[in-house]
Amino acid sequence: MGYHSNLDKVHNKRAKVPYTKEQIRNVFKRHDKNGDGQLSKNELDAAFKELGSIWPPARAWFGQRYADEDGDGFISIDKELSKLVQYALELKYTLQ
């Protein structure tokens, strides 16, 4: 009985599968709602919420500070997204 009850416990736990780099990139790209090729603070906030952040506004702020190389307050999808994706990967978000 002990073996089978332990086996049930293992099967009932959901495995935490980390997001891949490409999946994170796609989450951010999807949140460019107005299609201007850059992510605003509100768009970043929504993306971090989708990724599972406990406090998306803080993650958006830190992510922006980390990746906004030209200091314009936006993350350019063409020029700065890779750095933002790297920041999000380091946070080890998992698929829900």
N, C-alpha and C positions, 0 to 999 in steps of 0.2 A: 504494500500500500504506500509506503514512504516514497518509493521511486516514482510511482504514477502521480502522486500528489505534487511532487517537485516538478515533474514534467508539465503538469497543468499550469503551475505558476509561471513557468518559462513561456508557455504558449499564450498566456493571458497578458503578458507584458508586451507592449508595442516597442519594437526596435526603433531607436532614434537614428534616422537616416539623415546625414548632413546634406545641405544644399550643395550642388556642384557650382563651380564658377559660372558656367553657362546659365544655370537656372537663376542665380542671383542677378546676373546681367539682364536676363529677360524680365525679371520682376521690376528692376529699375526702369528699363525701357518702356514697359507697359504703363508706368506711372507718369510718363511725359504726356499728360492728358491733353494739353493744348498743341502738341506736335511742333513745338518751337526748337527742338533739338537740345534742350537743356532742362535740368531738374531744379525746381524752386524748393524752398524750405517746406512748403505744404505738400508738394509731390514726394519729397524725400520722407516726410513724416508718414504719409500713406504707405509708401513702399516698406519702410521699416516695420510698420504695423502688420503688413502682410507677411513679412518674414518671421514675425512672432516676437518682436521686441516687447519687453515689459513696459518700457517708457519710450515710445517712438519719438516724441519731440526732442528728448535728450540725445538719442541716437542720431536723429537727423541733424541736430546742431553739431555734434562731434564729427559726424561723417562729412558735413559741409566744410568744417574747419580743416579736416584732414585732406580732403581731395580738391578743394577749390584753389587751384594753383594761381589763377590770375586775380583772385580776390573780388570778383564781381558779384558774389552772393548766389551764384548758380553753378550747377555741375554740368559742364558741357558733355553731351553724350559722345561726341567725337574725340574730345581731347582729355577729359578728366574722369570718365566713367570707369576706366580700368583701375584707377587708384581707389575709387569708392568701392568697387567690387572687392578689392583686396582687403579694405577695412572691414567690410561685412563678412568676408570669409574668416577673418581672425576672430569674429564674435561667435563662430560655430553654431549658427542657426540650423535647426533641423526641420525637416518636413513634418507637418502636423498629421 
